[in-house]
């Protein structure tokens, strides 16, 4: 199993791990026609990155240039979305399109996260103004308890969205993906 991970700004404690490895080399002498008939491989690449950077580019290049061949199938998951990879494409085009797609998905999710946290910051500023007695604040008509509750509800909504995006996998999607992969013939 290959795992590629971009750096995350917050360090995490590792509490458990499991090592799985499989040799995925090709025989030294084999014709391309034989490869497509005899050997069908499926690769599932999951990109759950906090930030798309040059390490992700290098990992994509390394994997596709060193392990991926014309007869192989490729499934890409990013941002809890399956990317459809057109078979039979030139490797150079595949690499460019994959990188563009991953950057686009990461840009969109990053913009949503930044927007949500800006909104939360505005809510916090409004609440703080209200608690300091600024009656011109947006929370001026609310009792301070309701103002705190409103802030908390917004905070919780944004945190749940963040948790779904970066911390918890979409288990139903992965279960469905596993069921699909089991039905595909070949080495996985």
PEDA-V116543 format. One record per residue. NEAR is the number of other ideal C-beta (glycine too) atoms within 12 Angstrom. D_FIRST is the distance of its C-alpha to the first C-alpha in Angstrom with 2 decimals. Layout:
near=NEAR d_first=D_FIRST
near=NEAR d_first=D_FIRST
This chain:
near=15 d_first=0.00
near=21 d_first=3.79
near=18 d_first=6.43
near=26 d_first=9.91
near=19 d_first=12.92
near=25 d_first=16.57
near=16 d_first=19.12
near=15 d_first=20.75
near=11 d_first=24.44
near=11 d_first=24.51
near=7 d_first=22.88
near=12 d_first=21.14
near=7 d_first=21.26
near=8 d_first=18.12
near=6 d_first=19.24
near=6 d_first=16.31
near=9 d_first=12.68
near=9 d_first=10.39
near=8 d_first=8.14
near=10 d_first=5.84
near=9 d_first=5.43
near=13 d_first=6.86
near=10 d_first=9.43
near=19 d_first=9.90
near=13 d_first=13.35
near=22 d_first=16.52
near=12 d_first=19.73
near=5 d_first=22.12
near=8 d_first=24.87
near=16 d_first=24.35
near=13 d_first=26.31
near=14 d_first=24.88
near=11 d_first=26.69
near=15 d_first=25.18
near=20 d_first=21.65
near=19 d_first=22.28
near=12 d_first=24.01
near=17 d_first=21.98
near=24 d_first=18.40
near=20 d_first=17.08
near=28 d_first=13.46
near=26 d_first=12.16
near=29 d_first=9.60
near=28 d_first=9.49
near=33 d_first=9.61
near=28 d_first=10.99
near=37 d_first=13.48
near=31 d_first=15.19
near=33 d_first=17.17
near=24 d_first=20.51
near=23 d_first=21.73
near=32 d_first=20.86
near=22 d_first=21.50
near=15 d_first=21.23
near=19 d_first=17.86
near=30 d_first=16.39
near=24 d_first=18.49
near=18 d_first=17.30
near=28 d_first=13.56
near=37 d_first=14.52
near=22 d_first=16.80
near=17 d_first=14.52
near=28 d_first=11.79
near=32 d_first=14.61
near=16 d_first=16.89
near=16 d_first=14.77
near=23 d_first=12.40
near=29 d_first=14.01
near=29 d_first=17.21
near=21 d_first=20.13
near=25 d_first=19.39
near=30 d_first=15.93
near=28 d_first=15.71
near=35 d_first=14.14
near=29 d_first=14.17
near=32 d_first=14.36
near=30 d_first=14.99
near=35 d_first=17.00
near=31 d_first=19.85
near=25 d_first=19.34
near=23 d_first=20.21
near=24 d_first=18.78
near=25 d_first=19.59
near=16 d_first=21.03
near=27 d_first=20.02
near=15 d_first=22.95
near=19 d_first=22.27
near=14 d_first=24.25
near=18 d_first=24.48
near=13 d_first=24.76
near=24 d_first=21.62
near=13 d_first=23.66
near=15 d_first=24.79
near=30 d_first=21.34
near=26 d_first=20.19
near=18 d_first=23.44
near=23 d_first=23.41
near=34 d_first=19.85
near=28 d_first=20.78
near=18 d_first=24.13
near=29 d_first=22.80
near=34 d_first=20.38
near=26 d_first=23.31
near=19 d_first=25.67
near=28 d_first=23.73
near=28 d_first=23.28
near=19 d_first=26.99
near=19 d_first=28.15
near=29 d_first=26.31
near=22 d_first=27.47
near=14 d_first=30.99
near=21 d_first=31.01
near=25 d_first=29.90
near=16 d_first=32.53
near=17 d_first=35.15
near=24 d_first=34.51
near=21 d_first=34.84
near=16 d_first=37.98
near=20 d_first=39.41
near=26 d_first=38.68
near=18 d_first=40.35
near=20 d_first=43.39
near=29 d_first=43.56
near=25 d_first=43.46
near=20 d_first=46.22
near=27 d_first=48.31
near=30 d_first=47.95
near=20 d_first=48.85
near=22 d_first=51.89
near=27 d_first=52.98
near=21 d_first=52.66
near=16 d_first=54.73
near=13 d_first=57.42
near=17 d_first=57.03
near=14 d_first=58.54
near=12 d_first=57.76
near=23 d_first=54.03
near=20 d_first=52.26
near=30 d_first=52.09
near=19 d_first=55.86
near=14 d_first=56.78
near=20 d_first=54.30
near=13 d_first=54.88
near=23 d_first=52.56
near=14 d_first=50.83
near=16 d_first=49.99
near=29 d_first=48.90
near=21 d_first=46.43
near=17 d_first=45.19
near=24 d_first=44.77
near=31 d_first=42.76
near=18 d_first=40.58
near=17 d_first=39.90
near=26 d_first=38.85
near=22 d_first=36.66
near=17 d_first=34.99
near=19 d_first=34.40
near=27 d_first=32.79
near=20 d_first=30.62
near=16 d_first=29.42
near=23 d_first=28.51
near=24 d_first=26.66
near=15 d_first=24.81
near=22 d_first=23.74
near=27 d_first=22.65
near=27 d_first=20.76
near=17 d_first=20.40
near=17 d_first=19.97
near=20 d_first=17.77
near=22 d_first=19.86
near=12 d_first=19.18
near=13 d_first=21.39
near=21 d_first=19.65
near=20 d_first=16.21
near=13 d_first=18.07
near=17 d_first=19.71
near=25 d_first=16.61
near=18 d_first=15.10
near=12 d_first=18.53
near=18 d_first=18.60
near=23 d_first=15.30
near=14 d_first=16.54
near=12 d_first=19.60
near=20 d_first=18.09
near=12 d_first=18.55
near=19 d_first=16.14
near=22 d_first=12.77
near=23 d_first=9.92
